[in-house]
Amino acid sequence: MSSAVTEVSVAEDNTDPSELDIGDELGELTEELVSDEPPAVAFLGRLFSQPEGKWHPVRALVADLGEVATKIGIAEDAYRINLEVMWNKCPPTSQGPNWAIIVFYSPEWNGVANTVLIDKGELALFRN
């Protein structure tokens, strides 16, 4: 699904080095949730069935998804955070009308773990 997912990253030159570990780890974990692997496809299906523009707990959306659920739980417990996720439709683009933006955020960390653009139309191909 690499053609259907575009990662958007924002670099900050004044990032506290102690925050790099949590940002890197959460970035890697959330990347696992936006791939074409079965747990990610299940997660995305659940996410897109939730109301758009509202924050949803990642842990609840991955609760029974095996290893990825365990990894999210360990990271949240270790860093004492809650990882939230929200999605919104994007305006129609030259690439098509089915694009959405997904934002992973932790209010306790006060940081964006990942921001991803995804083609929901192409995702449907992986779910069938």
Residue pairs with C-beta under 8 A, 6 or more apart in sequence:
1 35
1 36
1 122
1 123
1 126
2 36
3 119
3 122
4 118
4 119
4 122
4 123
5 34
5 35
5 116
5 117
5 118
5 119
6 116
6 117
6 118
7 31
7 114
7 115
7 116
7 117
8 101
8 115
8 116
8 117
9 115
10 112
10 115
15 23
19 109
19 111
22 79
22 81
22 109
22 111
23 111
23 113
25 75
26 75
26 83
26 104
26 106
26 109
26 111
26 113
26 114
27 113
27 114
29 68
29 71
29 72
29 75
29 83
29 113
30 58
30 83
30 104
30 113
30 114
30 116
31 114
32 39
32 40
32 68
32 71
33 39
33 40
33 43
33 44
33 58
33 62
33 68
33 104
34 40
34 44
34 102
34 114
34 116
34 118
36 126
39 62
39 65
39 66
39 67
39 68
40 68
41 123
41 126
41 127
42 65
43 61
43 62
43 65
43 68
44 118
44 123
45 123
45 127
46 61
47 56
47 61
47 85
47 87
47 102
48 87
48 100
48 120
48 123
50 56
50 61
50 87
52 87
52 88
52 89
53 86
53 87
53 88
54 86
55 84
55 85
55 86
55 105
56 84
56 85
56 86
57 82
57 83
57 84
57 85
58 72
58 83
58 84
58 85
58 104
59 69
59 72
59 73
59 76
59 82
59 83
61 85
62 68
62 69
62 72
63 69
72 83
75 81
75 83
76 82
76 83
79 106
79 108
79 109
80 108
81 106
81 107
81 108
81 109
82 106
82 107
82 108
83 104
83 105
83 106
83 113
84 104
84 105
84 106
84 107
85 102
85 103
85 104
85 105
86 102
86 103
86 105
87 100
87 101
87 102
87 103
88 100
88 101
89 99
89 100
90 99
90 100
90 101
90 117
93 99
95 119
96 119
96 121
97 121
98 119
98 120
98 121
98 122
99 117
99 118
99 119
99 120
100 117
100 118
100 120
101 115
101 116
101 117
101 118
102 114
102 115
102 116
102 117
102 118
103 112
103 114
103 115
104 112
104 113
104 114
104 115
105 111
105 112
105 113
106 113
